[in-house]
Amino acid sequence: MAKIGFIGLGIMGAPMAENLQKGDHKLYLFDQKNPPFSLIEGGATVCTSGAEVAKRADIIIVMVPDTPHVDAVLFGENGVAAGLSEGKIVVDMSSISPIATKDFAKRINALKCDYLDAPVSGGEVGAKAASLTIMVGGPQAAFDQVQPLFQLMGKNITLVGGNGDGQTTKVANQIIVALNIQAVAEALLFASKAGADPAKVRQALMGGFAASRILEVHGERMVKRTFNPGFRIELHQKDLNLALQGAKALGISLPNTATAQELMNSCAAHGLGGMDHSALCRAIEIMSNHQIAEA
């Protein structure tokens, strides 16, 4: 039984923590809101700060929305860094800046602790099903120690390279996902406006070369108009912003990523930032004055 700290128990974090608890590990929790009662009922201990989590746990997992949140959790007042002792491992499973991640790792390493950046893909469905893809950056020895925990939360687990490489991989993932959502939205909108049944068009496409997980899951959301968040537009906005900032720093062009970001910006401007990122289709629908399907 490992002593695991878990900070950030939102849409993704809560089911991830539950899967760790099902693996018979002892959990120490901290969140801005009250942790789910099911975790407490299962034996988890609620802590009053990140520092307390770090003092009581051997491996500390962080799952919060953005770079500033990770910074605050780790290095803010009563943060994780204040409670660390030599030999512990900090695992950031948030999706944040690769550049900031390298700095965070150096600061944690200076405390004689290891750091892994291990962002995930798979959304709420993957978090609940323990089928997340986990992209890891950091030292091999720390990865080997934490891998049994990763296996309780995910299926496709890869040590990509050193610190920051996990976050770089996640940014690449988010580029691909955003562009695929845009492609599915445009295709289904085209079919619908042309008079075809978008549900049947999607079904037909699922049997061909255009088949994809995005067409399967998010295409269905677009047809059925179910945009309750598994992964919010505002979070994908953040990830694409990281991609475009990185592209600028690297001196490369990501034209289609920029277009997808503008579509997400349009959704946010229409008050849709809290909806699932499949609602990217709404920006295209608004421009076209036509919906893929009726609510």
Buried (B, 14 or more C-beta within 10 A) or exposed (E): EBBBBBBBBBBBBBBBBBBBBEBEBBBBBBBEEEBBEEBBEEEBBBBEBBBBBBBBBBBBBBBBBBBEBBBEBBBBEBBBBBBBEEEBBBBBBBBBBBBBBBEBBEBBBEBEBBBBBBBBBBBBEBBBBBEBBBBBBBBEEBBEBBEEBBBBBBBEBBBBBBBBBBBBBBBEBBBEBBBBBBBBBEBBBBBBBEEEEBBEBBEEBBEEEBEBEBBEBBBBBBBEBEBEBBBBBBBBBBBBBBBBBBBEEEEEEBEEBEEBBEBBBBBBEEEBBBBBBBBBBBBBBBEBEEBBBEE
